[in-house]
Amino acid sequence: MRTNHITRSLVRMVTAAGLAAVILGSALTPAQATSRWAVAASPAPGQPYQLVLEWGLRCLETPLESDGVDFLFQWPCHGGSHQGWTFEPVEPAAAGYFQIVSQYDEGCVTGLGAGGADVRNQPCRRTAGERKSRQEWRLSPVRDGYYEIVNRYTGLCIDILHGGDGSHAVQYGCHRGGNQLWALR
C-alpha cells in the first residue's frame, strides 16, 4: 500500500517537472519546476524580454515583414526577435512609464483609442504629446511576477480577447484577469 503511494507521488513529481520543462523549453530540477518563470522585478533599459501572457503562456508578437502599423497578437513563445521587447524609460523616469520597443523593427507598442481598440506596433514617437502618450506604458504588479501593462493616455490594459494563437491584442479596462497579466521573461 505504502509503495503505491510513493510510486504515485514520484510519478506526479516527474510528470510535473517534465511538463514544466516542455512548457519552458528547458530541463528543470524539481525545485525549479515549481516556480512559473524567472521574472524581472523591473525591466532593465535595453534588455530584451518576452512578454508572456498568463492564460495560455503565449508571447506578445509583432508580425514579420512589419509595415509599422501591424496588429500585435499572441503566439507560442519561440524566442524570435519579433517576440523581443525592450523597455525604454520615459521622462521623468520616476513616473515609471516606458516605451515598449520591438527588437524586430524598433516600432513601439501603441494603444489606439478607447476600450476594445487595437494595440499595434507603430513608429516610436520621441516628442511629447497625445500620440507619444499612447505609446507610454507602466507595469502594475499584480501577483507571482505578473503585471498589468497600463497605457498612460487611456488608463487601459493590454488585453488578449479569449482565443488561441493569433488572437489580437486590444486595450480594455484593467480587471486583473489572466488575459491581461504578463510576465517578463
C-alpha positions in Angstrom: 0.0 0.0 0.0 2.7 2.5 1.0 4.8 1.6 -2.1 1.9 2.5 -4.3 1.5 5.9 -2.6 5.2 6.6 -3.0 5.2 5.5 -6.6 2.2 7.7 -7.4 3.9 10.7 -5.7 7.1 10.2 -7.7 5.1 9.8 -11.0 3.3 13.1 -10.2 6.6 14.9 -9.4 8.3 13.6 -12.5 5.3 14.4 -14.7 5.1 18.0 -13.3 8.8 18.6 -13.8 8.6 17.2 -17.3 5.6 19.2 -18.2 7.2 22.4 -16.9 10.4 21.6 -18.9 8.3 21.2 -22.1 6.4 24.5 -21.4 9.5 26.4 -20.6 11.7 24.7 -23.3 14.4 23.5 -21.0 15.3 20.8 -18.5 14.5 21.8 -14.9 15.2 20.5 -11.5 12.1 19.6 -9.4 12.7 22.8 -7.3 12.8 24.9 -10.5 9.6 23.2 -11.8 7.6 24.6 -9.0 8.2 28.3 -10.0 6.5 29.7 -13.1 9.1 32.0 -14.6 12.3 33.7 -13.8 10.8 37.2 -14.0 12.3 40.7 -13.8 11.4 42.8 -10.8 11.7 45.9 -13.0 12.8 45.9 -16.7 16.3 47.0 -17.3 16.5 49.5 -20.2 17.8 48.0 -23.3 17.5 44.4 -22.0 15.2 42.3 -24.3 12.3 40.5 -22.8 9.4 38.3 -24.0 6.0 39.3 -22.7 4.3 36.1 -21.7 0.6 36.0 -21.1 -0.6 34.1 -18.0 -3.5 32.5 -19.9 -2.0 30.0 -22.4 1.6 31.1 -21.7 1.9 32.6 -25.2 4.0 35.6 -26.1 3.1 39.1 -27.5 4.3 39.2 -31.1 4.6 41.6 -34.0 4.2 40.1 -37.5 7.3 39.5 -39.7 7.8 41.9 -42.6 6.1 44.6 -40.5 4.9 47.8 -42.2 4.9 49.7 -38.9 1.2 49.6 -38.3 0.6 46.0 -37.5 -1.7 44.4 -35.1 0.0 42.8 -32.1 -1.1 39.3 -31.3 -0.3 36.3 -29.1 1.7 33.3 -30.4 3.6 30.4 -28.9 6.8 31.6 -27.4 9.9 30.8 -29.6 12.5 33.5 -28.9 12.4 35.2 -32.3 13.2 38.9 -32.5 9.5 39.7 -33.3 8.7 38.5 -29.7 11.5 40.5 -28.2 10.7 43.8 -26.5 12.8 46.4 -24.7 11.5 48.9 -22.1 12.8 52.4 -22.6 12.1 54.8 -19.7 10.0 57.9 -20.5 11.0 61.2 -18.8 10.6 61.7 -16.0 11.8 58.2 -15.2 10.4 58.5 -11.7 6.9 58.3 -13.1 7.5 54.7 -14.1 6.4 54.8 -17.7 8.2 53.1 -20.6 8.0 52.9 -24.4 7.9 49.2 -25.2 10.1 48.8 -28.3 10.2 45.9 -30.7 13.5 44.2 -31.2 12.4 43.2 -34.7 11.8 46.7 -36.2 12.2 49.2 -33.4 8.5 50.1 -33.5 6.6 50.9 -30.3 3.6 49.2 -28.7 0.8 51.8 -29.3 -2.7 51.9 -27.8 -5.3 53.2 -30.2 -8.4 54.8 -28.7 -10.9 53.6 -26.2 -11.7 50.1 -24.8 -11.7 47.4 -27.4 -9.3 49.4 -29.7 -6.3 47.7 -31.2 -2.8 47.6 -29.8 -0.4 47.9 -32.7 3.3 48.3 -33.5 3.8 51.8 -34.8 6.9 54.1 -35.3 8.1 55.4 -32.0 7.3 59.0 -31.2 10.1 60.8 -29.3 8.4 64.1 -28.6 5.7 64.9 -26.0 2.0 64.9 -27.0 -1.1 62.8 -27.2 0.4 60.4 -29.8 3.5 59.8 -27.7 1.5 59.2 -24.5 -0.4 56.4 -26.4 3.0 54.7 -26.5 3.8 55.0 -22.8 3.0 52.1 -20.6 3.6 51.2 -16.9 3.9 47.8 -15.3 1.4 47.4 -12.5 2.4 44.4 -10.3 -0.5 42.0 -9.6 0.8 38.6 -8.4 3.5 36.0 -8.8 5.7 38.1 -11.1 2.8 39.1 -13.4 1.9 42.6 -14.3 -0.9 44.5 -16.0 0.5 46.8 -18.7 -1.3 50.1 -18.4 -1.4 52.8 -21.1 -0.7 56.3 -19.9 -3.2 58.0 -22.3 -6.2 55.7 -21.9 -5.6 54.1 -18.5 -6.5 50.8 -20.1 -4.6 47.5 -20.1 -3.2 45.3 -22.9 -5.7 42.5 -23.2 -6.0 39.4 -25.4 -9.5 38.6 -26.2 -10.3 35.0 -25.5 -8.8 32.9 -28.2 -5.8 30.9 -29.3 -2.8 31.5 -31.5 -3.1 34.8 -33.5 -5.6 36.5 -31.2 -5.2 40.2 -31.4 -4.1 42.5 -28.6 -6.6 45.2 -27.6 -7.0 47.7 -24.8 -9.6 47.0 -22.2 -10.5 48.1 -18.7 -8.0 46.6 -16.2 -9.5 43.7 -14.3 -6.5 41.5 -13.2 -7.7 38.6 -15.3 -5.3 36.1 -16.8 -5.8 37.5 -20.3 -4.2 40.8 -19.1 -1.4 39.5 -16.9 2.1 39.5 -18.4 5.4 38.1 -17.1 8.7 39.4 -18.4 10.9 36.5 -19.4 
